Amino acid sequence: MLGPVFNREALVVPKRPKTYLSRGVYVLVLFLLLCTGYLVLDGSRSLLTTSDSARFGGWMFALLSPLQFLVLSSLAAVGAASSVAQEKDRRTLLLLLMTRLSGFEVVVGKLTASLLGPLSMLVCALPLFLVLPLLGGVSPAQVLSVFVVTAATIVFAGSVGTVVGLWREKTFQAIALTVLLLLMYMAIAEMIAVIGRVPETIALALSPPRALLAAASPLASLSSETAIGISYFVGVSVCMSIATLLFGVMKVRIWNPSRDVRLKAPEPETSEELREYSEPATWKVRQARQVWKNPILWREIMTWAYGRKVVVIRVAFVALFLLVTGALYFQIESGVAMEPAGRIGRALPAATLPLAALGVISLVLVNALAVNAVTGERDGLALDLLLVTDLSPSEFVFGKLLGVLYVAKEMILLPLALIVYLAANGVMTVENATYIFVGAITLYVFVSMLGIHSALNYVAGRTATLASLGTVFFLCVGIAICMTIMVSFRGAFQLQLAPFLVMILGGGAALFASLGWRNPSSAIFAASFLLPLITFYAITQFLLQTDHLFVVFSLVVGYGFTTAAMMIPALSEFDVSLDRDRGAGGDSA
């Protein structure tokens, strides 16, 4: 019914070992988080009474539900966009469009094929979530409501990613626009709910986070208005997904092949054709441009290496920046900027959440751009040409690194400008603003080098993109989870170290699998296992409200060492093929 594209993927996916590995790892991570929460809580007080057990079950359900929602919806959106972009990079989408397949079979087939992974992981996690009602504090109806809301959001995110991937040419453009469009949709929905003062049912129908929190709340079964709002959200999400797919079906053969695809002129066969071909058609000849000493850096900065449509991504990010700035301005003017963002006494101020969200988005976009900087060369068969030139490894690596930072300048400078704005309005001190500046610059360099490192280690562009973005996502979500657990239980940190060692070791193994599995080294091995430990130390120092210099210093040392550990193999891996002196002596090569 869905076409041969989906049928092929449905037949191939069960034969891949990574399918079962990803499902098992996902459920195992959720189970370890549940065990970690139990050990942390048991370190401060035991679960002896029914009320303590019910409170623990409700709290873990409130932690795991948003985590699953964020992970699977992000995986669906990015996976769908990168899957279509990979078809375009390999020129296989044009072959699909030349067949008898209808637009419905191409678009819906690609969507359903890319959603096999996230939806199967959602189903595999259902038994684990159904254990929580046995502890008390959670009903099976809440679990089913959360899963229905999550499934509807996954389908909508995948639909947007598929259609945007069919629209845009470059992988970075597809991923960046998908992320920005989904975030802008949620931001606009929140503004409508807060400023417009619409009824609760309408607010729940438009906002995915509100619908998820309402489904996870016991009010979903007690309040008819909340239950109706959740039903409206599922209906609105399904309708928007269908409308998005219908638009993609109508436009798939209009967008593809795009104007960037040019037919190659036939080569001359006779002497007369060769003479006509060699004679210039006009007397106007464009003057050659002066190339810099580093041609890689010159191409990244002086040409449209990532396509002219990258301007659309910049405009979308500026629009998101303006929305965040407006939210911060409203918080500062109303005086709620320094109030706790949660019900916990040591929760972070409300002004830090929009800033942190914008910072994480910019880190993800910079990382995606860095991955595409190398995978685009490989998919366009230009990397093989670069390997036979006299470019040195430093010219290639530093050219790509500096080029990525220059192209993503708006995504880097605007969050830094927001820090200056908060410091000027007294939300944070100048000292803390300086620390955030240093830490942010370190993280931007880290994610850029991480993208280049992943693109050099993985041959497939989609695998490199998912591995790199998954590492950034893992670090950001891991930090958020650790802070949430430590702040919520408010126990002694020395008692929490032992349970968190499981997460630290697991995180180190995951980092090493992502960073050094293909090209292992002792430095990457040490960085993979030290980085989670250093991050845990930085979070502990931050929550203890000690000198923030220790926090920034530990982060700069940890992420700086990891950046150097990735940069050294990148500089030495192509030492033979990019060495200038490889022709001087045959034996030395």
C-alpha positions as CSV (number, residue, x, y, z in Angstrom):
1,M,0.0,0.0,0.0
2,L,2.9,2.4,0.8
3,G,4.9,1.5,-2.3
4,P,8.2,-0.4,-3.1
5,V,10.3,2.2,-1.2
6,F,8.8,1.3,2.1
7,N,8.6,-2.4,1.2
8,R,12.3,-2.6,0.5
9,E,13.2,-0.8,3.8
10,A,10.8,-3.1,5.7
11,L,12.6,-6.1,4.3
12,V,16.1,-4.8,4.8
13,V,15.8,-3.3,8.3
14,P,15.3,-6.7,10.1
15,K,18.5,-7.9,8.5
16,R,20.7,-5.2,10.0
17,P,22.3,-5.9,13.3
18,K,22.3,-2.2,14.2
19,T,18.5,-2.3,14.2
20,Y,18.3,-4.5,17.3
21,L,21.4,-2.9,18.8
22,S,19.8,0.6,18.7
23,R,16.5,-0.7,20.2
24,G,18.4,-2.6,22.9
25,V,20.6,0.3,23.8
26,Y,17.7,2.7,23.9
27,V,15.7,0.6,26.4
28,L,18.9,-0.1,28.4
29,V,19.6,3.6,28.7
30,L,16.1,4.2,30.0
31,F,16.4,1.3,32.5
32,L,19.8,2.6,33.7
33,L,18.2,6.1,34.3
34,L,15.5,4.4,36.3
35,C,18.1,2.5,38.3
36,T,20.2,5.6,38.8
37,G,17.2,7.6,40.1
38,Y,16.4,4.8,42.5
39,L,20.0,4.6,43.8
40,V,20.2,8.3,44.2
41,L,17.0,8.5,46.1
42,D,17.8,5.4,48.2
43,G,21.1,7.2,49.2
44,S,19.1,9.9,50.9
45,R,16.0,8.0,52.0
46,S,14.8,4.4,51.4
47,L,11.5,3.6,49.7
48,L,9.9,2.0,52.7
49,T,6.4,3.4,52.4
50,T,3.8,3.3,49.6
51,S,3.8,7.0,49.4
52,D,7.6,7.1,48.8
53,S,7.3,4.5,46.1
54,A,4.4,6.3,44.4
55,R,6.3,9.6,44.6
56,F,9.4,8.0,43.0
57,G,7.3,6.4,40.2
58,G,5.6,9.7,39.4
59,W,8.9,11.6,39.4
60,M,10.7,9.1,37.1
61,F,7.7,9.1,34.8
62,A,7.9,12.9,34.6
63,L,11.6,12.6,33.8
64,L,11.5,9.8,31.2
65,S,8.4,11.0,29.3
66,P,9.9,14.4,28.1
67,L,13.3,12.6,27.5
68,Q,11.7,10.1,25.2
69,F,9.6,12.8,23.5
70,L,12.7,14.9,22.8
71,V,14.9,12.0,21.6
72,L,12.5,10.2,19.3
73,S,11.0,13.4,17.7
74,S,14.5,14.8,17.1
75,L,15.6,11.4,15.6
76,A,12.5,11.3,13.4
77,A,13.0,14.9,12.1
78,V,16.8,14.7,11.5
79,G,16.7,11.1,10.2
80,A,13.9,11.8,7.7
81,A,15.7,15.0,6.4
82,S,19.1,13.3,6.2
83,S,17.6,10.2,4.5
84,V,16.2,12.3,1.6
85,A,19.3,14.4,1.4
86,Q,21.4,11.3,1.1
87,E,19.3,10.2,-1.9
88,K,20.0,13.6,-3.5
89,D,23.7,13.5,-2.8
90,R,24.0,10.1,-4.4
91,R,21.8,11.1,-7.4
92,T,19.5,8.2,-6.7
93,L,16.4,10.3,-6.1
94,L,16.4,11.3,-9.8
95,L,16.4,7.6,-10.7
96,L,13.3,7.1,-8.4
97,L,11.5,9.9,-10.1
98,M,12.3,8.5,-13.5
99,T,10.4,5.3,-12.7
100,R,6.7,4.6,-12.6
101,L,6.5,5.4,-8.9
102,S,3.9,8.0,-8.1
103,G,4.7,11.0,-6.0
104,F,2.7,9.5,-3.1
105,E,4.8,6.3,-3.2
106,V,8.1,8.3,-3.2
107,V,7.2,10.8,-0.5
108,V,5.2,8.6,1.8
109,G,7.5,5.7,1.2
110,K,10.5,7.7,2.3
111,L,8.7,9.0,5.3
112,T,7.5,5.6,6.6
113,A,10.9,4.0,5.9
114,S,12.6,6.6,8.0
115,L,10.0,6.3,10.8
116,L,10.6,2.6,11.2
117,G,13.4,3.2,13.7
118,P,11.8,5.8,16.0
119,L,8.4,4.1,16.1
120,S,9.9,0.7,16.8
121,M,12.0,2.2,19.6
122,L,8.8,3.8,21.0
123,V,7.1,0.4,21.0
124,C,10.1,-1.3,22.6
125,A,10.0,1.2,25.5
126,L,6.3,0.6,26.3
127,P,6.9,-2.4,28.6
128,L,9.4,-0.4,30.7
129,F,7.0,2.5,31.1
130,L,4.2,0.1,32.1
131,V,6.3,-1.0,35.0
132,L,6.0,2.5,36.5
133,P,2.3,2.1,37.4
134,L,3.2,-0.9,39.6
135,L,5.2,1.6,41.8
136,G,2.2,3.8,42.1
137,G,1.7,7.5,41.3
138,V,1.1,6.8,37.6
139,S,-1.9,5.2,35.9
140,P,-1.7,3.1,32.7
141,A,-4.0,5.7,31.0
142,Q,-1.3,8.3,31.6
143,V,1.3,6.1,30.0
144,L,-0.9,5.4,26.9
145,S,-1.7,9.1,26.6
146,V,2.0,10.0,26.6
147,F,2.8,7.4,24.0
148,V,-0.1,8.6,21.7
149,V,1.1,12.2,21.9
150,T,4.7,11.1,21.3
151,A,3.7,9.0,18.3
152,A,1.7,11.9,16.8
153,T,4.7,14.3,17.2
154,I,7.1,11.8,15.7
155,V,4.9,11.5,12.6
156,F,4.6,15.2,12.2
157,A,8.3,15.8,12.7
158,G,9.2,13.1,10.2
159,S,6.7,14.6,7.7
160,V,8.3,18.1,8.0
161,G,11.8,16.5,7.7
162,T,10.9,14.5,4.6
163,V,9.3,17.5,2.7
164,V,12.1,19.9,3.6
165,G,14.6,17.3,2.5
166,L,12.9,17.0,-0.9
167,W,12.8,20.8,-1.1
168,R,16.4,21.6,-0.3
169,E,19.5,20.5,-2.1
170,K,22.2,20.3,0.6
171,T,22.2,18.1,3.6
172,F,23.0,21.0,6.0
173,Q,20.1,23.1,4.5
174,A,17.7,20.2,5.0
175,I,18.6,19.5,8.6
176,A,18.9,23.1,9.6
177,L,15.6,24.2,8.1
178,T,13.8,21.2,9.6
179,V,15.1,22.0,13.1
180,L,14.4,25.7,12.8
181,L,10.9,25.3,11.4
182,L,9.9,22.9,14.1
183,L,11.3,25.1,16.8
184,M,9.7,28.2,15.4
185,Y,6.4,26.3,15.3
186,M,6.6,25.4,19.0
187,A,7.7,29.0,19.9
188,I,4.8,30.5,18.0
189,A,2.4,28.1,19.6
190,E,3.7,29.0,23.1
191,M,3.4,32.7,22.3
192,I,-0.2,32.2,21.2
193,A,-1.0,30.2,24.4
194,V,0.7,32.8,26.7
195,I,0.0,36.1,25.0
196,G,-3.2,35.3,23.1
197,R,-4.9,33.9,26.3
198,V,-6.7,31.2,24.2
199,P,-8.7,28.4,25.9
200,E,-6.8,25.5,27.4
201,T,-8.0,23.1,24.7
202,I,-6.7,25.3,21.9
203,A,-3.4,25.8,23.7
204,L,-3.0,22.0,24.1
205,A,-3.9,21.4,20.5
206,L,-1.2,23.7,19.2
207,S,1.7,23.1,21.5
208,P,3.4,19.7,21.6
209,P,5.3,20.3,25.0
210,R,2.0,21.4,26.6
211,A,0.2,18.4,25.3
212,L,2.9,16.1,26.6
213,L,2.9,17.6,30.0
214,A,-0.8,17.5,30.2
215,A,-0.9,13.8,29.1
216,A,1.7,13.0,31.8
217,S,-0.3,14.8,34.5
218,P,-3.1,13.0,36.4
219,L,-5.4,15.8,35.3
220,A,-5.7,14.2,31.9
221,S,-8.0,11.5,33.4
222,L,-9.7,13.9,35.9
223,S,-10.3,17.0,33.8
224,S,-12.5,16.6,30.7
225,E,-11.1,19.8,29.2
226,T,-7.5,18.4,29.4
227,A,-8.5,15.1,27.8
228,I,-10.3,17.0,25.0
229,G,-7.2,19.2,24.5
230,I,-5.0,16.1,24.1
231,S,-7.4,14.6,21.6
232,Y,-7.4,17.8,19.7
233,F,-3.6,17.8,19.6
234,V,-3.5,14.3,18.1
235,G,-6.1,15.3,15.5
236,V,-4.3,18.5,14.6
237,S,-0.9,16.8,14.4
238,V,-2.3,14.1,12.1
239,C,-4.1,16.7,9.9
240,M,-0.9,18.9,9.6
241,S,1.1,15.8,8.8
242,I,-1.3,14.9,6.0
243,A,-1.3,18.4,4.7
244,T,2.5,18.5,4.7
245,L,2.7,15.2,2.8
246,L,0.1,16.3,0.2
247,F,2.1,19.5,-0.4
248,G,5.3,17.4,-0.8
249,V,3.5,15.0,-3.2
250,M,2.4,17.9,-5.4
251,K,5.9,19.5,-5.4
252,V,8.2,16.5,-5.5
253,R,8.6,16.5,-9.3
254,I,8.6,20.3,-9.5
255,W,11.5,20.7,-7.0
256,N,13.4,17.7,-8.4
257,P,15.6,17.9,-10.4
258,S,16.4,21.4,-9.3
259,R,17.9,24.2,-11.3
260,D,21.3,23.4,-9.9
261,V,21.4,20.2,-11.9
262,R,22.8,21.0,-15.3
263,L,23.0,18.6,-18.3
264,K,26.5,18.2,-19.5
265,A,27.1,19.4,-23.1
266,P,28.2,16.6,-25.5
267,E,31.9,16.5,-26.2
268,P,33.0,17.5,-29.8
269,E,33.7,14.6,-32.1
270,T,35.0,16.3,-35.3
271,S,37.7,19.0,-35.8
272,E,35.0,21.5,-36.9
273,E,33.0,21.0,-33.7
274,L,36.2,21.2,-31.7
275,R,37.1,24.5,-33.3
276,E,33.6,25.9,-32.6
277,Y,33.7,24.6,-29.1
278,S,37.1,26.2,-28.4
279,E,36.2,29.6,-29.8
280,P,34.8,31.9,-27.2
281,A,31.1,32.8,-27.7
282,T,31.8,36.4,-26.5
283,W,34.8,38.7,-26.2
284,K,34.0,39.3,-22.5
285,V,36.1,37.0,-20.3
286,R,35.7,37.1,-16.6
287,Q,38.9,38.0,-14.8
288,A,40.3,35.2,-12.7
289,R,40.0,35.7,-9.0
290,Q,43.1,35.6,-6.7
291,V,43.1,32.4,-4.6
292,W,44.6,32.5,-1.1
293,K,47.5,30.5,0.0
294,N,45.0,28.1,1.6
295,P,42.6,27.3,-1.2
296,I,40.3,25.3,1.1
297,L,39.7,28.3,3.3
298,W,39.3,30.6,0.3
299,R,36.6,28.4,-1.1
300,E,34.7,28.2,2.2
301,I,34.7,32.0,2.7
302,M,34.7,33.5,-0.8
303,T,32.3,31.1,-2.6
304,W,28.9,29.7,-2.0
305,A,30.3,26.3,-0.9
306,Y,27.1,25.4,0.9
307,G,24.6,26.7,-1.7
308,R,23.0,30.1,-2.0
309,K,20.0,29.0,0.0
310,V,22.1,29.0,3.2
311,V,20.8,32.6,3.5
312,V,17.3,31.2,4.2
313,I,18.8,29.3,7.2
314,R,20.4,32.5,8.5
315,V,17.1,34.4,8.2
316,A,15.3,31.6,10.0
317,F,17.9,31.6,12.8
318,V,17.6,35.4,13.1
319,A,13.8,35.1,13.4
320,L,14.3,32.5,16.2
321,F,16.8,34.7,17.9
322,L,14.3,37.6,17.8
323,L,11.7,35.3,19.4
324,V,14.1,34.4,22.2
325,T,15.1,38.0,22.7
326,G,11.5,39.0,22.9
327,A,10.9,36.3,25.6
328,L,13.9,37.5,27.6
329,Y,12.8,41.1,27.3
330,F,9.4,40.2,28.6
331,Q,10.9,38.4,31.5
332,I,13.2,41.2,32.4
333,E,10.5,43.9,32.2
334,S,8.1,41.8,34.3
335,G,10.7,41.0,36.9
336,V,10.5,37.2,36.6
337,A,14.0,36.8,34.9
338,M,15.6,35.8,38.2
339,E,12.8,33.7,39.6
340,P,13.3,29.9,39.7
341,A,12.2,28.2,36.5
342,G,10.8,25.2,38.4
343,R,9.3,24.4,41.7
344,I,12.6,23.2,43.2
345,G,14.4,25.8,45.4
346,R,17.7,25.5,43.6
347,A,16.2,25.6,40.1
348,L,17.9,27.8,37.5
349,P,16.6,31.3,36.9
350,A,13.9,31.6,34.2
351,A,16.1,33.7,32.0
352,T,18.7,30.9,31.6
353,L,16.2,28.6,29.8
354,P,15.7,30.6,26.6
355,L,19.4,31.4,26.4
356,A,20.4,27.7,27.0
357,A,17.8,26.6,24.3
358,L,19.2,29.0,21.8
359,G,22.8,28.0,22.6
360,V,22.0,24.3,22.1
361,I,20.3,25.0,18.8
362,S,23.3,27.0,17.6
363,L,25.7,24.2,18.6
364,V,23.6,21.6,16.7
365,L,23.5,23.8,13.6
366,V,27.3,24.5,13.7
367,N,27.9,20.8,14.1
368,A,25.7,19.9,11.2
369,L,27.5,22.4,9.0
370,A,30.9,21.0,10.0
371,V,29.8,17.5,9.0
372,N,28.4,18.6,5.7
373,A,31.6,20.5,5.0
374,V,33.4,17.2,4.5
375,T,30.6,14.8,3.5
376,G,29.6,17.3,0.7
377,E,33.1,16.9,-0.7
378,R,32.9,13.1,-0.6
379,D,29.4,12.8,-2.0
380,G,30.3,15.2,-4.8
381,L,33.4,13.1,-5.6
382,A,35.6,16.2,-4.9
383,L,37.4,14.6,-1.9
384,D,39.3,12.2,-4.2
385,L,40.6,15.1,-6.2
386,L,41.8,16.9,-3.0
387,L,43.6,13.8,-1.9
388,V,45.8,13.8,-5.0
389,T,46.8,17.5,-4.8
390,D,49.7,19.0,-2.8
391,L,47.5,20.2,0.0
392,S,48.9,19.6,3.4
393,P,46.7,18.1,6.2
394,S,46.8,21.3,8.2
395,E,45.5,23.3,5.2
396,F,42.6,20.9,4.8
397,V,41.6,20.6,8.4
398,F,42.1,24.2,9.5
399,G,40.6,25.5,6.2
400,K,37.4,23.5,6.9
401,L,37.4,24.4,10.6
402,L,37.8,28.2,10.1
403,G,35.5,28.1,7.1
404,V,32.7,26.5,9.2
405,L,33.1,29.1,11.9
406,Y,33.0,31.9,9.4
407,V,29.9,30.6,7.6
408,A,28.1,30.0,10.9
409,K,29.0,33.4,12.2
410,E,25.4,34.5,12.8
411,M,24.7,31.3,14.7
412,I,27.7,32.0,17.0
413,L,27.7,35.8,17.4
414,L,24.0,36.2,18.1
415,P,23.9,33.9,21.2
416,L,27.1,35.7,22.4
417,A,25.3,39.1,21.9
418,L,22.4,37.8,24.0
419,I,24.9,37.1,26.8
420,V,26.0,40.8,26.6
421,Y,22.4,41.9,26.7
422,L,21.7,39.9,29.9
423,A,24.9,41.2,31.5
424,A,24.0,44.8,30.6
425,N,20.6,44.4,32.2
426,G,22.0,43.0,35.4
427,V,20.7,39.5,35.0
428,M,24.2,38.1,35.3
429,T,27.5,39.7,36.5
430,V,30.3,40.7,34.2
431,E,32.4,37.9,35.6
432,N,29.9,35.2,34.9
433,A,29.3,36.6,31.4
434,T,33.0,36.3,30.8
435,Y,33.0,32.8,31.9
436,I,30.1,31.9,29.7
437,F,31.9,33.6,26.8
438,V,34.9,31.5,27.2
439,G,32.9,28.3,27.7
440,A,30.7,29.0,24.7
441,I,33.7,29.6,22.4
442,T,35.3,26.4,23.6
443,L,32.1,24.4,22.8
444,Y,31.7,26.0,19.3
445,V,35.3,24.9,18.4
446,F,34.6,21.5,19.9
447,V,31.4,20.8,17.9
448,S,33.1,22.1,14.7
449,M,36.0,19.7,15.2
450,L,33.6,16.9,16.1
451,G,31.7,17.3,12.9
452,I,34.9,17.2,10.8
453,H,36.2,14.2,12.8
454,S,33.0,12.3,12.3
455,A,32.8,13.1,8.6
456,L,36.4,11.8,8.1
457,N,35.8,8.6,10.0
458,Y,32.5,7.6,8.5
459,V,32.1,6.9,4.7
460,A,28.4,7.3,4.6
461,G,27.2,10.9,4.9
462,R,24.0,10.0,6.8
463,T,25.9,7.9,9.3
464,A,28.4,10.6,9.9
465,T,25.7,13.2,10.4
466,L,23.7,11.0,12.8
467,A,26.8,10.0,14.7
468,S,28.0,13.6,15.1
469,L,24.6,15.1,16.0
470,G,24.0,12.2,18.3
471,T,27.2,12.9,20.2
472,V,26.2,16.6,20.7
473,F,22.7,15.6,21.6
474,F,23.9,13.0,24.0
475,L,26.2,15.5,25.8
476,C,23.5,18.2,26.0
477,V,20.8,15.8,27.2
478,G,23.1,14.1,29.6
479,I,24.0,17.3,31.2
480,A,20.3,18.3,31.6
481,I,19.5,14.9,33.0
482,C,22.3,15.0,35.6
483,M,21.3,18.5,36.7
484,T,17.6,17.5,37.0
485,I,18.3,14.4,39.1
486,M,20.8,16.1,41.4
487,V,18.6,19.1,41.9
488,S,15.4,17.2,42.4
489,F,16.5,14.8,45.1
490,R,18.6,17.5,46.8
491,G,20.7,14.8,48.6
492,A,24.4,14.9,49.5
493,F,26.5,14.9,46.3
494,Q,29.0,12.5,47.8
495,L,26.2,9.9,48.0
496,Q,25.3,10.6,44.4
497,L,28.7,9.9,43.0
498,A,28.5,6.1,43.2
499,P,25.2,5.8,41.2
500,F,26.3,8.4,38.7
501,L,29.5,6.3,38.0
502,V,27.3,3.9,36.0
503,M,26.1,6.8,33.8
504,I,29.7,8.1,33.5
505,L,31.1,4.7,32.4
506,G,28.2,4.2,30.0
507,G,28.6,7.7,28.6
508,G,32.3,7.1,28.2
509,A,31.8,3.9,26.3
510,A,29.2,5.6,24.1
511,L,31.6,8.5,23.4
512,F,34.4,6.1,22.5
513,A,32.1,4.2,20.2
514,S,31.2,7.4,18.4
515,L,34.6,9.1,18.3
516,G,37.2,6.3,18.3
517,W,35.6,3.1,17.0
518,R,36.9,3.6,13.5
519,N,40.1,5.3,14.3
520,P,41.0,4.5,17.9
521,S,43.8,6.2,19.8
522,S,44.9,6.4,23.4
523,A,44.1,10.2,23.5
524,I,40.5,9.6,22.3
525,F,40.0,6.7,24.7
526,A,41.2,8.9,27.6
527,A,39.0,11.9,26.5
528,S,35.9,9.7,26.0
529,F,36.0,8.5,29.6
530,L,37.3,11.7,31.2
531,L,34.8,14.0,29.6
532,P,31.7,12.7,31.4
533,L,33.6,12.7,34.7
534,I,34.7,16.3,34.1
535,T,31.2,17.3,33.2
536,F,29.8,15.7,36.4
537,Y,32.4,17.6,38.4
538,A,31.5,20.9,36.7
539,I,27.8,20.3,37.3
540,T,28.5,19.6,41.0
541,Q,30.5,22.7,41.4
542,F,27.9,24.8,39.7
543,L,25.0,23.5,41.8
544,L,27.1,23.9,45.0
545,Q,27.4,27.6,44.1
546,T,31.1,27.7,44.5
547,D,33.5,29.8,42.4
548,H,32.3,29.5,38.8
549,L,35.9,29.7,37.7
550,F,36.4,26.0,38.6
551,V,33.4,25.2,36.4
552,V,34.7,27.0,33.4
553,F,38.2,25.8,33.9
554,S,37.2,22.2,34.1
555,L,35.0,22.5,31.0
556,V,37.7,24.3,29.0
557,V,40.3,21.6,29.9
558,G,38.0,18.7,29.2
559,Y,36.5,19.8,25.9
560,G,39.8,21.4,24.8
561,F,41.7,18.1,25.3
562,T,38.9,16.3,23.4
563,T,39.2,18.7,20.6
564,A,43.0,18.2,20.4
565,A,42.5,14.4,20.6
566,M,40.2,14.6,17.5
567,M,42.4,17.1,15.6
568,I,45.7,15.1,15.9
569,P,44.3,12.0,14.1
570,A,42.7,14.3,11.5
571,L,46.0,15.9,10.8
572,S,47.9,12.6,10.6
573,E,45.3,10.3,8.9
574,F,45.9,11.8,5.4
575,D,49.7,12.4,6.0
576,V,50.6,10.2,3.0
577,S,48.0,11.3,0.5
578,L,48.2,15.0,1.3
579,D,52.0,15.3,2.1
580,R,53.8,17.8,-0.1
581,D,56.9,15.7,-0.2
582,R,55.3,12.4,-1.2
583,G,56.9,12.5,-4.6
584,A,60.4,13.3,-3.4
585,G,61.2,9.8,-2.4
586,G,59.2,6.7,-3.4
587,D,60.4,4.7,-0.4
588,S,59.3,7.4,2.1
589,A,55.7,7.2,0.9
